[in-house]
């Protein structure tokens, strides 16, 4: 299998590794559509109401930002074998709002790698994922624990 396209097992991850994504532009229509379906608050749906809110203008839902982050993570070279299987978040912060027209990208850093004590066929990696806008300002920072299979338990 091509080196760039291979899936990574637990043994392929090391603390300090980083993985980056391309950019994705946030369209106003998608901000409004996501909010209408999943987070129907005035500052996500109505420009006039948003101007009078804490955001001072239309802002994407934090959950929309999280969904975009997931999409961007999948497009990185991270590629855990078996897929992106989350086991929980240790931290999730939205330090600043995402606005229509922003271009987001993701930087992931491996901050822990450990085999599972109870399930020898797998382990956990801990990633600090930072979603940045076009000005390199963090708009989402989360620390996620992901389940990753171990290589010795799979035929090569």
N, C-alpha and C positions, 0 to 999 in steps of 0.2 A: 504494500500500500504506500502511496505517496507520503513522504515525510510530513508535508504541510497539512494533509487531510486526515492523518491518523487520529484515532481516538486516544485519549490519555487515561491511563489507569493511575491508581493512587501512587504507585512508585514513580510515576512521571512528574509528580508535583513536588516542589520544594519551596520552603519559606523564602520569600523575596521575589519569586517570579512575578512578572507583570504581563498583562494581556490588555491590548487596547482595541477599540472598535473604530469603524468609520463614523460618519456623521449622519444624523437624521434630522430633517427640518420639521418643525412643529407647525402644522397648518391650522389656521383659525377654525376652519370647518370641522376638523377632527377634534379640536379642543371642545367645541360646542357639542358635537355629537356624543363624545365620551361623557361629558358632564350631564347631558340630558338623560343618558341611560343609567349612569352609575354614581354620579355625585352632583345631583341637581340643586346646587346652591347658587344664589344670585351672582356671586363674584366669579363663577365659572361659566355663567350662561348669558349675562346681560352686561354690556359695556358700561352703561350708565350706572347701574347698581355697583359694578366693580370699581368704578372711579371713586365712589363714596365709601368703599370698604378699606380695610387694613392694607389691601394690595395696591390700591390707587390705580387700578386698571385690570383688564381681563387677565386672569391667571389660569393656567391648566390645573386640573385636579392633581394632587400629589400622587394619586393612584394611576392617573394617566402617565405621569412621569415614570412611575415604577414599571408600568407595562412597556413603555418605550425602552426603559433600561433593560428589561428582560430580552426584548427583541435585539438590542445592540449586543448584549452579552452572548447571545447565540451566534452572532456573526464574528466573534473574536476567535483567536486560535486556542482558546481554553479547551474546548471540545472534550468534556469528560465522557468516558465510556459509559454507555447506557443512558446518556442524556443529562440534562440539568435537573437533578433531583434534590430539591430543597428539604432540609431537615429543621429549618427554623432560622429566625433572625435574632441576632444579639443586639442589634442597633438599627434604627431607621430614623434618619433626620432629613428634613427638607429645609436647608439653610436659606434658600431664596426661591421666589416663584419662577415658574417657567411661563414665558409669554409667547403668544403666536409669533411666528417668524424666527424664534430661537433655533439654533442648530445644536443638537446634543450629541455627545460622544461619551463613551464609557472607558474608564481605566479600572482594571481589576488587579489586586495584589493578593497573592497567597500569603496569609499570615499564620497559618497552622496546618499541619498535615499529621494525621494520626490514624493508625489502624484501629478498628473496632475491637473492643475486648470481647464482646458477646457474639459478634458475627465476623469470623475470620475471613470471609470472602469479600469483605468491604472495609472501608474506612471513611473518614470525614476529612474534608478540606474546609478551611475557614477562609473566606474571601472578604476583603474590604473593597467594596465597589463604589466608585465615585462617578457620578454622572455630572458632566461639565457642560456649560453652555459655550457659545462661540467666543466669549471673553475669558474662558478658562476659569469661570466661577462655578463652584460646586452648587448644584441644585438638588441633589439627592446623594446621601452617603448612607450605605447600609453594609452591615457585616452579616454575611449569610453562611450557614453551615450546609455543605452539600455532601450527599452520599456518593461515593465513587467506588466502583469495584476494584479489587486487587488483581493484578495480572496473573499471579501464580494459580489463581482459581479459574482461569479461562485458558482454553487452548489457543496457541498462537497461530 
